[in-house]
């Protein structure tokens, strides 16, 4: 239900861009979209209550099948009810808007009917209805909700910053009931009857207009001053994000009236770090902590009273995509790793691990930790595959290498080698996952002078006759060098390798030294 404040105080503002929607200037351009009323009456069984699927500020919505050149398809018919306050302007605005702006997350206009006093818009049928119906549905997962929000955000970003010569669109009535969902849960932003358009090639578009929108969703700055900008849509979308997270509409409703707007309470809970009090109970256990943090942070930024502090829709898309990626990584981990096995490994940690949920434990594994005697490091990659690293102090044997302490290492002590040092490694794994292709790598760092990624060294397994050469390494994100030694497919948790490393020739410089951190087993990147 929308509202309109028609008796606003008069403000004299410097308006950067003033604009009006292109209404009915070229009606004949849309003749190809017209259908006859009789076809709609047949499809809806003369607007039967059995075909009724919703109500809105424009009118009643029915469903029915139409025979079109595209085939016989299910569509939605939105029938204008002038008693609700909208009329020809809103009708033609929908037609001009949706016939020009095509995006996978905008509801497509299929046809329209104009006969006598009837004004009917025909849309692609969104079989799941509107988002507001699913806010408190426990079967709609956090991942699904994130995808819906990402889709709606992409649509608004397309409208705010269109491509080529299309004009910018300000929706003015973003709310969960105006975000439709198809059978694949794809978000479709709808209802453009209140929208405004303006120049697309400018960083900002401002308009002073009568205030329209829906209580709870309406930008307070716009409500108070009539000053409209694309940040007004951002505020409304932020409210929708909180609704998705909290599992309820942004207002309390009783006896046909709104009794409380919940947005101020939601903002306070975020500011006071009390989100747990408002998050929908059916979602808490499945939310990845970092995903929730990213989502709630951008939702809160959307609700800033000062419009310049609100993010752009492009920034919102980026943050929501990041939140979705974090959630999907978390869920992927759950498919790869057995939670009970993770708990078993966590109990072996040198320093006790503190976690309250499965997602927090995954986060600890992503960061990595020492286990057992402090000479094995366990972590996982974003695909939930275990990485195991054994300290040089544990696996290097038959050597005259010096112990060395460095703050850069995962381990308390490692070994310092000269390039003239020969040594043998006896390395045993304990935690590798079966049926995973692994690489075995030597992890090291040059001591003092940077000699690049070149390491003149030869090596062989105990059962090999010939030595191998692998003189080049690559630099990891943490600054250590990693040189691949072997590839193999794991068939169990425990593997043992004996490797001999020798100098291919004697290096004259005694300063050619390196810090040997250990042997690391990493899942092979395919």
C-alpha positions, 0 to 999 in steps of 0.5 A: 500500500503506497501513500502520497503527501500532496500538501508539502511545504514549498521549498526553493531548491537548486535542482541539478536535473529536473525531469519528467517521464516519457508518457504517451508521446508515441503511443503507436510505438507500443501497438505491437504489445496490445491484446484484446480484452476478450482474450484476457477475460477468457484467460482469467475466466472473467476475472474469477476469484480463483484466478486472483493472485494478489493486490497492489497500489495499482489494482488486482492481479490475476493469473491465466494462460495466453496464446502468444507467438512465443507459445501458450504461456502463463502470465500475470494480469495487473488490472488498474483500479483507479479508486486506489489513486493510480491511473493513466500516467502510472499505466503508461509509465509501466509500459514505456519503462519495461518495454525499454529496460530489459534485464534478467532481474526486471519483470518483463512486460509481455502485453497490455490492454486498453479498451474503454476504461480498462487498463491491464498490464500483462507480465511474465508470471512469477510463479513464487509470488513476491518476496514478502511472502517468504520472509519468515519461511524457514525453508528459504535458506540464507544462501537463497536469500542472498541470491535473491538480494544480489539479483534485486541489487543488480536490477537496481544498479542497472536502473541507476547506472544504465548502459549506452543511452538509456536514462537513469531510473529512480524506482521510488517504491522499493519493497519486498512485495515489489520483488517477485520470484520465479520458479528458480527463485530469481528476483524480478523487480516490479511495479514502476508506476511511481518511478522517475527517469533522468539523464544517464550520463551524470554522477547524480540526479536530483528531483524535488517532487511530491513524496510517494512510497510506502511507510517504513521503506521511504527514505526519511530525507525524501519524506521530510524534504521531497528531495529525491535522488537515487540514494532514496532507492538505496535506503528502501533497499536497505530496509528490504535487506534487513527484512530478509535477515530478520524474517519479517516486514519492517512494520508491525500491523494490527487492526488494519493499521501500522502500529510500529516501524521496526527500522529504528530498532533494527539500526540500534541492534546493529550499532549495539552489536545485538544482531542476534536479537533480531536475526530470524531464528530459522537462519542463525545456524546456517549463516557463515559469520563473515557472510552475515558480517558483510551483509549486515554492514552494507544493509546498515550503511544503506540506512544512513540518514545522510544520503552521501554516506549511503553506498551506491548500488554498484557497491551494494552489488559487490558487497552482496556478491562477496557475502554470497561467495563467503556463504557458498564457500562455507556450504562447500566446506560442509560437503567436503569435510566431515564435521565430526572429523573437524572436531576431532582435529580441533581437539588436537590443537596446541592452543585450545580453539574457541568456537560456538558454531560450525561456521566459526570452526570452519573459519578457524580451519581457514586460518589454520592452527598448530596441532599435536607437538606444535610441528604440524600445521593444519588448514583448509582451502576455500573448497574445504580440502585439507592442507597439512604442513610438517615443520622442517624441525620434525621431518628433516633428518641426517643433517647438520642444519642450524635451528632458526626462529622467525616470526614469519613462520607458522612454527616456533623453530625452523632450520637454516640451510646453506646451499651446500647443505645436503639433507634427508627428509622423512615426512609422514602425513596424518590428516590427508583426505582420500581421493584428493590429488595433492602436491608435495612442496618444499616451503622456504625463504631466502636468508638475507639477500633475495635470490629470487625464485631460483634454488639449485637443488636436486632430490629423489625418493628412496626408491628412485635411482635418478635425481630430479631437478626443480630449481624454480619456485613461486612466491605465495601470498604470505611471502614464502617460496614454494617449490613443487616436488611431487604430485600424487592422489591420496588414498588414505590419511597417512602417507610416508615419504623419504626424500634426499636433497643434494647440491648439484655442485658446490656454490662458492658464496657462503651467503647463499642461505635459505630458511627451510620451513617444511614440507606442505601437502596442498590439494592440486589446483585443476 
